[in-house]
Amino acid sequence: MQCRAGCGACCIAPSITSAIPGMPAGKAAGERCVQLDEGNRCRLFGLPERPAVCLGFQADASVCGATREEALRLIGWLEDLTSLK
């Protein structure tokens, strides 16, 4: 599966604990990454500064669903299941 252009769900829904340029402490679940542009595209895509966690993400229908809204729900649900509370 290819990422949907302009989705950005994987850059919003999950928490990221590693440093991101502009977000040295990472980001909380549901927080928009500062590297997303207005079109929900990653400004770091293809650059060496892109965090390893982002490089490792693979779009898949089981995570991304059929729409951006579904991806936000699914990734948010996975985040809730795996978070330490």
PDB file of N, CA, C and O in Angstrom, chain B, residues numbered from 101:
ATOM      1  N   MET B 101       0.846  -1.182   0.000  1.00  0.00           N
ATOM      2  CA  MET B 101       0.000   0.000   0.000  1.00  0.00           C
ATOM      3  C   MET B 101       0.890   1.243   0.000  1.00  0.00           C
ATOM      4  O   MET B 101       1.916   1.278   0.679  1.00  0.00           O
ATOM      5  N   GLN B 102       0.500   2.242  -0.749  1.00  0.00           N
ATOM      6  CA  GLN B 102       1.185   3.519  -0.770  1.00  0.00           C
ATOM      7  C   GLN B 102       0.508   4.468   0.223  1.00  0.00           C
ATOM      8  O   GLN B 102      -0.706   4.403   0.413  1.00  0.00           O
ATOM      9  N   CYS B 103       1.280   5.336   0.846  1.00  0.00           N
ATOM     10  CA  CYS B 103       0.699   6.363   1.711  1.00  0.00           C
ATOM     11  C   CYS B 103      -0.236   7.233   0.886  1.00  0.00           C
ATOM     12  O   CYS B 103       0.029   7.520  -0.281  1.00  0.00           O
ATOM     13  N   ARG B 104      -1.336   7.650   1.510  1.00  0.00           N
ATOM     14  CA  ARG B 104      -2.243   8.595   0.853  1.00  0.00           C
ATOM     15  C   ARG B 104      -1.655   9.993   0.966  1.00  0.00           C
ATOM     16  O   ARG B 104      -1.384  10.460   2.072  1.00  0.00           O
ATOM     17  N   ALA B 105      -1.461  10.648  -0.132  1.00  0.00           N
ATOM     18  CA  ALA B 105      -0.949  12.022  -0.113  1.00  0.00           C
ATOM     19  C   ALA B 105      -1.896  12.895   0.700  1.00  0.00           C
ATOM     20  O   ALA B 105      -3.112  12.852   0.517  1.00  0.00           O
ATOM     21  N   GLY B 106      -1.321  13.688   1.599  1.00  0.00           N
ATOM     22  CA  GLY B 106      -2.117  14.606   2.390  1.00  0.00           C
ATOM     23  C   GLY B 106      -2.815  13.996   3.581  1.00  0.00           C
ATOM     24  O   GLY B 106      -3.658  14.650   4.194  1.00  0.00           O
ATOM     25  N   CYS B 107      -2.490  12.758   3.929  1.00  0.00           N
ATOM     26  CA  CYS B 107      -3.131  12.092   5.075  1.00  0.00           C
ATOM     27  C   CYS B 107      -2.531  12.601   6.385  1.00  0.00           C
ATOM     28  O   CYS B 107      -3.214  13.280   7.152  1.00  0.00           O
ATOM     29  N   GLY B 108      -1.286  12.287   6.644  1.00  0.00           N
ATOM     30  CA  GLY B 108      -0.592  12.755   7.841  1.00  0.00           C
ATOM     31  C   GLY B 108      -1.016  12.096   9.144  1.00  0.00           C
ATOM     32  O   GLY B 108      -0.546  12.501  10.208  1.00  0.00           O
ATOM     33  N   ALA B 109      -1.885  11.095   9.099  1.00  0.00           N
ATOM     34  CA  ALA B 109      -2.369  10.458  10.332  1.00  0.00           C
ATOM     35  C   ALA B 109      -1.225   9.875  11.155  1.00  0.00           C
ATOM     36  O   ALA B 109      -1.257   9.950  12.383  1.00  0.00           O
ATOM     37  N   CYS B 110      -0.226   9.301  10.513  1.00  0.00           N
ATOM     38  CA  CYS B 110       0.894   8.701  11.234  1.00  0.00           C
ATOM     39  C   CYS B 110       1.792   9.760  11.864  1.00  0.00           C
ATOM     40  O   CYS B 110       2.662   9.434  12.672  1.00  0.00           O
ATOM     41  N   CYS B 111       1.590  11.020  11.502  1.00  0.00           N
ATOM     42  CA  CYS B 111       2.352  12.133  12.070  1.00  0.00           C
ATOM     43  C   CYS B 111       1.544  12.907  13.105  1.00  0.00           C
ATOM     44  O   CYS B 111       2.014  13.904  13.652  1.00  0.00           O
ATOM     45  N   ILE B 112       0.341  12.447  13.366  1.00  0.00           N
ATOM     46  CA  ILE B 112      -0.533  13.097  14.331  1.00  0.00           C
ATOM     47  C   ILE B 112      -0.956  12.127  15.433  1.00  0.00           C
ATOM     48  O   ILE B 112      -0.774  12.420  16.615  1.00  0.00           O
ATOM     49  N   ALA B 113      -1.511  10.988  15.063  1.00  0.00           N
ATOM     50  CA  ALA B 113      -2.128  10.079  16.034  1.00  0.00           C
ATOM     51  C   ALA B 113      -1.162   9.443  17.040  1.00  0.00           C
ATOM     52  O   ALA B 113      -1.482   9.412  18.229  1.00  0.00           O
ATOM     53  N   PRO B 114      -0.001   8.935  16.622  1.00  0.00           N
ATOM     54  CA  PRO B 114       0.850   8.246  17.605  1.00  0.00           C
ATOM     55  C   PRO B 114       1.753   9.201  18.383  1.00  0.00           C
ATOM     56  O   PRO B 114       2.073  10.302  17.934  1.00  0.00           O
ATOM     57  N   SER B 115       2.145   8.740  19.557  1.00  0.00           N
ATOM     58  CA  SER B 115       3.198   9.457  20.278  1.00  0.00           C
ATOM     59  C   SER B 115       4.530   9.069  19.643  1.00  0.00           C
ATOM     60  O   SER B 115       4.678   7.962  19.125  1.00  0.00           O
ATOM     61  N   ILE B 116       5.485   9.971  19.684  1.00  0.00           N
ATOM     62  CA  ILE B 116       6.836   9.695  19.200  1.00  0.00           C
ATOM     63  C   ILE B 116       7.773  10.136  20.314  1.00  0.00           C
ATOM     64  O   ILE B 116       7.798  11.312  20.677  1.00  0.00           O
ATOM     65  N   THR B 117       8.540   9.205  20.855  1.00  0.00           N
ATOM     66  CA  THR B 117       9.391   9.515  22.003  1.00  0.00           C
ATOM     67  C   THR B 117      10.793   9.947  21.602  1.00  0.00           C
ATOM     68  O   THR B 117      11.531  10.483  22.429  1.00  0.00           O
ATOM     69  N   SER B 118      11.170   9.726  20.360  1.00  0.00           N
ATOM     70  CA  SER B 118      12.489  10.164  19.910  1.00  0.00           C
ATOM     71  C   SER B 118      12.422  11.617  19.446  1.00  0.00           C
ATOM     72  O   SER B 118      11.352  12.145  19.144  1.00  0.00           O
ATOM     73  N   ALA B 119      13.580  12.239  19.399  1.00  0.00           N
ATOM     74  CA  ALA B 119      13.651  13.638  18.969  1.00  0.00           C
ATOM     75  C   ALA B 119      13.261  13.772  17.509  1.00  0.00           C
ATOM     76  O   ALA B 119      13.575  12.925  16.673  1.00  0.00           O
ATOM     77  N   ILE B 120      12.568  14.866  17.234  1.00  0.00           N
ATOM     78  CA  ILE B 120      12.190  15.256  15.884  1.00  0.00           C
ATOM     79  C   ILE B 120      12.743  16.671  15.722  1.00  0.00           C
ATOM     80  O   ILE B 120      12.627  17.470  16.651  1.00  0.00           O
ATOM     81  N   PRO B 121      13.336  17.010  14.585  1.00  0.00           N
ATOM     82  CA  PRO B 121      13.768  18.399  14.426  1.00  0.00           C
ATOM     83  C   PRO B 121      12.609  19.354  14.717  1.00  0.00           C
ATOM     84  O   PRO B 121      11.543  19.271  14.108  1.00  0.00           O
ATOM     85  N   GLY B 122      12.849  20.253  15.655  1.00  0.00           N
ATOM     86  CA  GLY B 122      11.809  21.184  16.078  1.00  0.00           C
ATOM     87  C   GLY B 122      10.998  20.690  17.255  1.00  0.00           C
ATOM     88  O   GLY B 122      10.236  21.455  17.847  1.00  0.00           O
ATOM     89  N   MET B 123      11.148  19.419  17.606  1.00  0.00           N
ATOM     90  CA  MET B 123      10.456  18.806  18.742  1.00  0.00           C
ATOM     91  C   MET B 123      11.458  17.888  19.444  1.00  0.00           C
ATOM     92  O   MET B 123      11.362  16.667  19.315  1.00  0.00           O
ATOM     93  N   PRO B 124      12.406  18.446  20.174  1.00  0.00           N
ATOM     94  CA  PRO B 124      13.491  17.639  20.748  1.00  0.00           C
ATOM     95  C   PRO B 124      13.036  16.561  21.731  1.00  0.00           C
ATOM     96  O   PRO B 124      13.755  15.584  21.942  1.00  0.00           O
ATOM     97  N   ALA B 125      11.870  16.719  22.329  1.00  0.00           N
ATOM     98  CA  ALA B 125      11.354  15.705  23.261  1.00  0.00           C
ATOM     99  C   ALA B 125      10.342  14.782  22.594  1.00  0.00           C
ATOM    100  O   ALA B 125       9.648  14.032  23.280  1.00  0.00           O
ATOM    101  N   GLY B 126      10.247  14.827  21.278  1.00  0.00           N
ATOM    102  CA  GLY B 126       9.246  14.033  20.581  1.00  0.00           C
ATOM    103  C   GLY B 126       7.896  14.715  20.641  1.00  0.00           C
ATOM    104  O   GLY B 126       7.817  15.938  20.764  1.00  0.00           O
ATOM    105  N   LYS B 127       6.821  13.924  20.555  1.00  0.00           N
ATOM    106  CA  LYS B 127       5.481  14.499  20.572  1.00  0.00           C
ATOM    107  C   LYS B 127       4.502  13.554  21.232  1.00  0.00           C
ATOM    108  O   LYS B 127       4.701  12.339  21.249  1.00  0.00           O
ATOM    109  N   ALA B 128       3.455  14.122  21.770  1.00  0.00           N
ATOM    110  CA  ALA B 128       2.393  13.336  22.409  1.00  0.00           C
ATOM    111  C   ALA B 128       1.428  12.801  21.356  1.00  0.00           C
ATOM    112  O   ALA B 128       1.330  13.346  20.257  1.00  0.00           O
ATOM    113  N   ALA B 129       0.719  11.734  21.703  1.00  0.00           N
ATOM    114  CA  ALA B 129      -0.321  11.197  20.833  1.00  0.00           C
ATOM    115  C   ALA B 129      -1.366  12.279  20.582  1.00  0.00           C
ATOM    116  O   ALA B 129      -1.788  12.976  21.505  1.00  0.00           O
ATOM    117  N   GLY B 130      -1.773  12.411  19.335  1.00  0.00           N
ATOM    118  CA  GLY B 130      -2.765  13.407  18.965  1.00  0.00           C
ATOM    119  C   GLY B 130      -2.197  14.780  18.663  1.00  0.00           C
ATOM    120  O   GLY B 130      -2.913  15.654  18.174  1.00  0.00           O
ATOM    121  N   GLU B 131      -0.926  14.979  18.948  1.00  0.00           N
ATOM    122  CA  GLU B 131      -0.270  16.257  18.671  1.00  0.00           C
ATOM    123  C   GLU B 131       0.279  16.242  17.246  1.00  0.00           C
ATOM    124  O   GLU B 131       0.902  15.268  16.825  1.00  0.00           O
ATOM    125  N   ARG B 132       0.050  17.299  16.527  1.00  0.00           N
ATOM    126  CA  ARG B 132       0.534  17.411  15.150  1.00  0.00           C
ATOM    127  C   ARG B 132       2.049  17.622  15.151  1.00  0.00           C
ATOM    128  O   ARG B 132       2.547  18.480  15.879  1.00  0.00           O
ATOM    129  N   CYS B 133       2.776  16.865  14.358  1.00  0.00           N
ATOM    130  CA  CYS B 133       4.212  17.045  14.220  1.00  0.00           C
ATOM    131  C   CYS B 133       4.483  18.389  13.548  1.00  0.00           C
ATOM    132  O   CYS B 133       3.803  18.753  12.589  1.00  0.00           O
ATOM    133  N   VAL B 134       5.466  19.120  14.046  1.00  0.00           N
ATOM    134  CA  VAL B 134       5.793  20.423  13.470  1.00  0.00           C
ATOM    135  C   VAL B 134       6.354  20.300  12.049  1.00  0.00           C
ATOM    136  O   VAL B 134       6.430  21.289  11.321  1.00  0.00           O
ATOM    137  N   GLN B 135       6.741  19.100  11.665  1.00  0.00           N
ATOM    138  CA  GLN B 135       7.300  18.906  10.331  1.00  0.00           C
ATOM    139  C   GLN B 135       6.240  18.641   9.266  1.00  0.00           C
ATOM    140  O   GLN B 135       6.578  18.471   8.094  1.00  0.00           O
ATOM    141  N   LEU B 136       4.967  18.603   9.649  1.00  0.00           N
ATOM    142  CA  LEU B 136       3.907  18.484   8.649  1.00  0.00           C
ATOM    143  C   LEU B 136       3.632  19.852   8.049  1.00  0.00           C
ATOM    144  O   LEU B 136       3.489  20.837   8.773  1.00  0.00           O
ATOM    145  N   ASP B 137       3.560  19.911   6.730  1.00  0.00           N
ATOM    146  CA  ASP B 137       3.224  21.187   6.109  1.00  0.00           C
ATOM    147  C   ASP B 137       1.706  21.348   6.045  1.00  0.00           C
ATOM    148  O   ASP B 137       0.972  20.505   6.561  1.00  0.00           O
ATOM    149  N   GLU B 138       1.241  22.407   5.425  1.00  0.00           N
ATOM    150  CA  GLU B 138      -0.190  22.702   5.363  1.00  0.00           C
ATOM    151  C   GLU B 138      -0.978  21.624   4.620  1.00  0.00           C
ATOM    152  O   GLU B 138      -2.178  21.461   4.844  1.00  0.00           O
ATOM    153  N   GLY B 139      -0.308  20.899   3.748  1.00  0.00           N
ATOM    154  CA  GLY B 139      -0.943  19.815   2.995  1.00  0.00           C
ATOM    155  C   GLY B 139      -0.771  18.460   3.645  1.00  0.00           C
ATOM    156  O   GLY B 139      -1.015  17.433   3.013  1.00  0.00           O
ATOM    157  N   ASN B 140      -0.350  18.444   4.913  1.00  0.00           N
ATOM    158  CA  ASN B 140      -0.103  17.203   5.663  1.00  0.00           C
ATOM    159  C   ASN B 140       0.961  16.323   5.023  1.00  0.00           C
ATOM    160  O   ASN B 140       0.857  15.097   5.027  1.00  0.00           O
ATOM    161  N   ARG B 141       1.970  16.958   4.481  1.00  0.00           N
ATOM    162  CA  ARG B 141       3.117  16.230   3.926  1.00  0.00           C
ATOM    163  C   ARG B 141       4.339  16.518   4.792  1.00  0.00           C
ATOM    164  O   ARG B 141       4.519  17.632   5.284  1.00  0.00           O
ATOM    165  N   CYS B 142       5.171  15.501   4.968  1.00  0.00           N
ATOM    166  CA  CYS B 142       6.356  15.619   5.820  1.00  0.00           C
ATOM    167  C   CYS B 142       7.431  16.457   5.137  1.00  0.00           C
ATOM    168  O   CYS B 142       7.828  16.188   4.004  1.00  0.00           O
ATOM    169  N   ARG B 143       7.885  17.463   5.845  1.00  0.00           N
ATOM    170  CA  ARG B 143       8.972  18.305   5.320  1.00  0.00           C
ATOM    171  C   ARG B 143      10.323  17.582   5.348  1.00  0.00           C
ATOM    172  O   ARG B 143      11.269  17.998   4.678  1.00  0.00           O
ATOM    173  N   LEU B 144      10.406  16.490   6.131  1.00  0.00           N
ATOM    174  CA  LEU B 144      11.673  15.752   6.270  1.00  0.00           C
ATOM    175  C   LEU B 144      11.743  14.516   5.386  1.00  0.00           C
ATOM    176  O   LEU B 144      12.757  13.819   5.378  1.00  0.00           O
ATOM    177  N   PHE B 145      10.683  14.238   4.646  1.00  0.00           N
ATOM    178  CA  PHE B 145      10.647  13.016   3.839  1.00  0.00           C
ATOM    179  C   PHE B 145      11.857  12.973   2.915  1.00  0.00           C
ATOM    180  O   PHE B 145      12.121  13.920   2.174  1.00  0.00           O
ATOM    181  N   GLY B 146      12.585  11.869   2.966  1.00  0.00           N
ATOM    182  CA  GLY B 146      13.763  11.678   2.126  1.00  0.00           C
ATOM    183  C   GLY B 146      15.032  12.327   2.647  1.00  0.00           C
ATOM    184  O   GLY B 146      16.085  12.218   2.017  1.00  0.00           O
ATOM    185  N   LEU B 147      14.950  12.999   3.787  1.00  0.00           N
ATOM    186  CA  LEU B 147      16.127  13.659   4.353  1.00  0.00           C
ATOM    187  C   LEU B 147      16.715  12.831   5.494  1.00  0.00           C
ATOM    188  O   LEU B 147      15.982  12.103   6.164  1.00  0.00           O
ATOM    189  N   PRO B 148      18.034  12.929   5.727  1.00  0.00           N
ATOM    190  CA  PRO B 148      18.660  12.145   6.797  1.00  0.00           C
ATOM    191  C   PRO B 148      18.180  12.545   8.195  1.00  0.00           C
ATOM    192  O   PRO B 148      18.342  11.766   9.134  1.00  0.00           O
ATOM    193  N   GLU B 149      17.603  13.718   8.358  1.00  0.00           N
ATOM    194  CA  GLU B 149      17.107  14.159   9.668  1.00  0.00           C
ATOM    195  C   GLU B 149      15.806  13.481  10.066  1.00  0.00           C
ATOM    196  O   GLU B 149      15.384  13.586  11.218  1.00  0.00           O
ATOM    197  N   ARG B 150      15.172  12.797   9.148  1.00  0.00           N
ATOM    198  CA  ARG B 150      13.899  12.121   9.439  1.00  0.00           C
ATOM    199  C   ARG B 150      14.151  11.037  10.487  1.00  0.00           C
ATOM    200  O   ARG B 150      15.047  10.211  10.313  1.00  0.00           O
ATOM    201  N   PRO B 151      13.368  11.029  11.583  1.00  0.00           N
ATOM    202  CA  PRO B 151      13.590  10.060  12.659  1.00  0.00           C
ATOM    203  C   PRO B 151      13.421   8.607  12.196  1.00  0.00           C
ATOM    204  O   PRO B 151      12.650   8.314  11.282  1.00  0.00           O
ATOM    205  N   ALA B 152      14.155   7.717  12.845  1.00  0.00           N
ATOM    206  CA  ALA B 152      14.111   6.288  12.501  1.00  0.00           C
ATOM    207  C   ALA B 152      12.704   5.725  12.629  1.00  0.00           C
ATOM    208  O   ALA B 152      12.294   4.897  11.815  1.00  0.00           O
ATOM    209  N   VAL B 153      11.964   6.160  13.632  1.00  0.00           N
ATOM    210  CA  VAL B 153      10.599   5.649  13.815  1.00  0.00           C
ATOM    211  C   VAL B 153       9.735   5.997  12.602  1.00  0.00           C
ATOM    212  O   VAL B 153       8.869   5.214  12.211  1.00  0.00           O
ATOM    213  N   CYS B 154       9.963   7.144  12.022  1.00  0.00           N
ATOM    214  CA  CYS B 154       9.208   7.550  10.835  1.00  0.00           C
ATOM    215  C   CYS B 154       9.648   6.745   9.610  1.00  0.00           C
ATOM    216  O   CYS B 154       8.826   6.340   8.788  1.00  0.00           O
ATOM    217  N   LEU B 155      10.946   6.523   9.507  1.00  0.00           N
ATOM    218  CA  LEU B 155      11.462   5.723   8.393  1.00  0.00           C
ATOM    219  C   LEU B 155      10.918   4.303   8.429  1.00  0.00           C
ATOM    220  O   LEU B 155      10.697   3.688   7.386  1.00  0.00           O
ATOM    221  N   GLY B 156      10.702   3.783   9.645  1.00  0.00           N
ATOM    222  CA  GLY B 156      10.253   2.407   9.798  1.00  0.00           C
ATOM    223  C   GLY B 156       8.771   2.191   9.581  1.00  0.00           C
ATOM    224  O   GLY B 156       8.332   1.050   9.441  1.00  0.00           O
ATOM    225  N   PHE B 157       7.985   3.264   9.549  1.00  0.00           N
ATOM    226  CA  PHE B 157       6.542   3.103   9.371  1.00  0.00           C
ATOM    227  C   PHE B 157       6.240   2.665   7.949  1.00  0.00           C
ATOM    228  O   PHE B 157       6.742   3.246   6.987  1.00  0.00           O
ATOM    229  N   GLN B 158       5.416   1.638   7.828  1.00  0.00           N
ATOM    230  CA  GLN B 158       4.988   1.145   6.526  1.00  0.00           C
ATOM    231  C   GLN B 158       3.464   1.255   6.440  1.00  0.00           C
ATOM    232  O   GLN B 158       2.745   0.722   7.285  1.00  0.00           O
ATOM    233  N   ALA B 159       2.993   1.936   5.435  1.00  0.00           N
ATOM    234  CA  ALA B 159       1.549   2.046   5.234  1.00  0.00           C
ATOM    235  C   ALA B 159       0.969   0.659   4.989  1.00  0.00           C
ATOM    236  O   ALA B 159       1.520  -0.132   4.224  1.00  0.00           O
ATOM    237  N   ASP B 160      -0.142   0.379   5.645  1.00  0.00           N
ATOM    238  CA  ASP B 160      -0.814  -0.906   5.513  1.00  0.00           C
ATOM    239  C   ASP B 160      -2.296  -0.676   5.766  1.00  0.00           C
ATOM    240  O   ASP B 160      -2.662   0.122   6.629  1.00  0.00           O
ATOM    241  N   ALA B 161      -3.134  -1.355   5.035  1.00  0.00           N
ATOM    242  CA  ALA B 161      -4.582  -1.173   5.177  1.00  0.00           C
ATOM    243  C   ALA B 161      -5.061  -1.445   6.595  1.00  0.00           C
ATOM    244  O   ALA B 161      -6.034  -0.835   7.039  1.00  0.00           O
ATOM    245  N   SER B 162      -4.398  -2.348   7.318  1.00  0.00           N
ATOM    246  CA  SER B 162      -4.827  -2.661   8.683  1.00  0.00           C
ATOM    247  C   SER B 162      -4.570  -1.502   9.641  1.00  0.00           C
ATOM    248  O   SER B 162      -5.194  -1.431  10.700  1.00  0.00           O
ATOM    249  N   VAL B 163      -3.675  -0.607   9.292  1.00  0.00           N
ATOM    250  CA  VAL B 163      -3.346   0.558  10.119  1.00  0.00           C
ATOM    251  C   VAL B 163      -3.930   1.834   9.511  1.00  0.00           C
ATOM    252  O   VAL B 163      -4.380   2.723  10.234  1.00  0.00           O
ATOM    253  N   CYS B 164      -3.920   1.916   8.202  1.00  0.00           N
ATOM    254  CA  CYS B 164      -4.324   3.143   7.519  1.00  0.00           C
ATOM    255  C   CYS B 164      -5.791   3.167   7.109  1.00  0.00           C
ATOM    256  O   CYS B 164      -6.336   4.230   6.816  1.00  0.00           O
ATOM    257  N   GLY B 165      -6.430   2.007   7.088  1.00  0.00           N
ATOM    258  CA  GLY B 165      -7.827   1.961   6.686  1.00  0.00           C
ATOM    259  C   GLY B 165      -8.035   2.466   5.270  1.00  0.00           C
ATOM    260  O   GLY B 165      -7.123   2.444   4.444  1.00  0.00           O
ATOM    261  N   ALA B 166      -9.250   2.921   5.004  1.00  0.00           N
ATOM    262  CA  ALA B 166      -9.604   3.366   3.659  1.00  0.00           C
ATOM    263  C   ALA B 166      -9.607   4.885   3.516  1.00  0.00           C
ATOM    264  O   ALA B 166      -9.645   5.401   2.399  1.00  0.00           O
ATOM    265  N   THR B 167      -9.565   5.609   4.644  1.00  0.00           N
ATOM    266  CA  THR B 167      -9.617   7.071   4.599  1.00  0.00           C
ATOM    267  C   THR B 167      -8.673   7.647   5.656  1.00  0.00           C
ATOM    268  O   THR B 167      -8.194   6.929   6.533  1.00  0.00           O
ATOM    269  N   ARG B 168      -8.418   8.927   5.562  1.00  0.00           N
ATOM    270  CA  ARG B 168      -7.598   9.625   6.562  1.00  0.00           C
ATOM    271  C   ARG B 168      -8.247   9.530   7.937  1.00  0.00           C
ATOM    272  O   ARG B 168      -7.569   9.275   8.932  1.00  0.00           O
ATOM    273  N   GLU B 169      -9.554   9.735   7.993  1.00  0.00           N
ATOM    274  CA  GLU B 169     -10.276   9.678   9.259  1.00  0.00           C
ATOM    275  C   GLU B 169     -10.173   8.293   9.904  1.00  0.00           C
ATOM    276  O   GLU B 169     -10.007   8.169  11.117  1.00  0.00           O
ATOM    277  N   GLU B 170     -10.274   7.261   9.073  1.00  0.00           N
ATOM    278  CA  GLU B 170     -10.131   5.892   9.586  1.00  0.00           C
ATOM    279  C   GLU B 170      -8.713   5.652  10.080  1.00  0.00           C
ATOM    280  O   GLU B 170      -8.520   4.994  11.102  1.00  0.00           O
ATOM    281  N   ALA B 171      -7.720   6.175   9.371  1.00  0.00           N
ATOM    282  CA  ALA B 171      -6.326   6.031   9.800  1.00  0.00           C
ATOM    283  C   ALA B 171      -6.115   6.703  11.155  1.00  0.00           C
ATOM    284  O   ALA B 171      -5.456   6.136  12.027  1.00  0.00           O
ATOM    285  N   LEU B 172      -6.660   7.890  11.340  1.00  0.00           N
ATOM    286  CA  LEU B 172      -6.538   8.573  12.633  1.00  0.00           C
ATOM    287  C   LEU B 172      -7.158   7.738  13.748  1.00  0.00           C
ATOM    288  O   LEU B 172      -6.587   7.634  14.833  1.00  0.00           O
ATOM    289  N   ARG B 173      -8.317   7.144  13.493  1.00  0.00           N
ATOM    290  CA  ARG B 173      -8.974   6.291  14.500  1.00  0.00           C
ATOM    291  C   ARG B 173      -8.168   5.031  14.791  1.00  0.00           C
ATOM    292  O   ARG B 173      -7.946   4.685  15.951  1.00  0.00           O
ATOM    293  N   LEU B 174      -7.731   4.346  13.738  1.00  0.00           N
ATOM    294  CA  LEU B 174      -6.994   3.090  13.918  1.00  0.00           C
ATOM    295  C   LEU B 174      -5.652   3.314  14.622  1.00  0.00           C
ATOM    296  O   LEU B 174      -5.310   2.587  15.555  1.00  0.00           O
ATOM    297  N   ILE B 175      -4.908   4.303  14.183  1.00  0.00           N
ATOM    298  CA  ILE B 175      -3.608   4.561  14.808  1.00  0.00           C
ATOM    299  C   ILE B 175      -3.810   5.040  16.241  1.00  0.00           C
ATOM    300  O   ILE B 175      -3.040   4.672  17.128  1.00  0.00           O
ATOM    301  N   GLY B 176      -4.828   5.851  16.476  1.00  0.00           N
ATOM    302  CA  GLY B 176      -5.150   6.278  17.839  1.00  0.00           C
ATOM    303  C   GLY B 176      -5.515   5.109  18.731  1.00  0.00           C
ATOM    304  O   GLY B 176      -5.105   5.058  19.890  1.00  0.00           O
ATOM    305  N   TRP B 177      -6.282   4.170  18.203  1.00  0.00           N
ATOM    306  CA  TRP B 177      -6.665   2.968  18.949  1.00  0.00           C
ATOM    307  C   TRP B 177      -5.423   2.136  19.278  1.00  0.00           C
ATOM    308  O   TRP B 177      -5.272   1.664  20.405  1.00  0.00           O
ATOM    309  N   LEU B 178      -4.543   1.958  18.305  1.00  0.00           N
ATOM    310  CA  LEU B 178      -3.303   1.216  18.550  1.00  0.00           C
ATOM    311  C   LEU B 178      -2.442   1.917  19.586  1.00  0.00           C
ATOM    312  O   LEU B 178      -1.832   1.264  20.433  1.00  0.00           O
ATOM    313  N   GLU B 179      -2.389   3.232  19.525  1.00  0.00           N
ATOM    314  CA  GLU B 179      -1.639   4.007  20.509  1.00  0.00           C
ATOM    315  C   GLU B 179      -2.197   3.751  21.911  1.00  0.00           C
ATOM    316  O   GLU B 179      -1.439   3.516  22.852  1.00  0.00           O
ATOM    317  N   ASP B 180      -3.519   3.798  22.045  1.00  0.00           N
ATOM    318  CA  ASP B 180      -4.145   3.533  23.347  1.00  0.00           C
ATOM    319  C   ASP B 180      -3.836   2.130  23.857  1.00  0.00           C
ATOM    320  O   ASP B 180      -3.577   1.940  25.045  1.00  0.00           O
ATOM    321  N   LEU B 181      -3.863   1.150  22.959  1.00  0.00           N
ATOM    322  CA  LEU B 181      -3.597  -0.237  23.346  1.00  0.00           C
ATOM    323  C   LEU B 181      -2.155  -0.440  23.838  1.00  0.00           C
ATOM    324  O   LEU B 181      -1.900  -1.266  24.715  1.00  0.00           O
ATOM    325  N   THR B 182      -1.238   0.309  23.273  1.00  0.00           N
ATOM    326  CA  THR B 182       0.179   0.069  23.568  1.00  0.00           C
ATOM    327  C   THR B 182       0.797   1.081  24.515  1.00  0.00           C
ATOM    328  O   THR B 182       1.963   0.949  24.887  1.00  0.00           O
ATOM    329  N   SER B 183       0.035   2.086  24.908  1.00  0.00           N
ATOM    330  CA  SER B 183       0.612   3.105  25.795  1.00  0.00           C
ATOM    331  C   SER B 183       0.672   2.603  27.226  1.00  0.00           C
ATOM    332  O   SER B 183      -0.158   1.809  27.668  1.00  0.00           O
ATOM    333  N   LEU B 184       1.664   3.081  27.922  1.00  0.00           N
ATOM    334  CA  LEU B 184       1.830   2.755  29.347  1.00  0.00           C
ATOM    335  C   LEU B 184       1.088   3.803  30.151  1.00  0.00           C
ATOM    336  O   LEU B 184       1.494   4.964  30.202  1.00  0.00           O
ATOM    337  N   LYS B 185       0.017   3.396  30.768  1.00  0.00           N
ATOM    338  CA  LYS B 185      -0.789   4.353  31.540  1.00  0.00           C
ATOM    339  C   LYS B 185      -0.760   3.998  32.990  1.00  0.00           C
ATOM    340  O   LYS B 185      -1.377   4.682  33.806  1.00  0.00           O
TER     341      LYS B 185
END
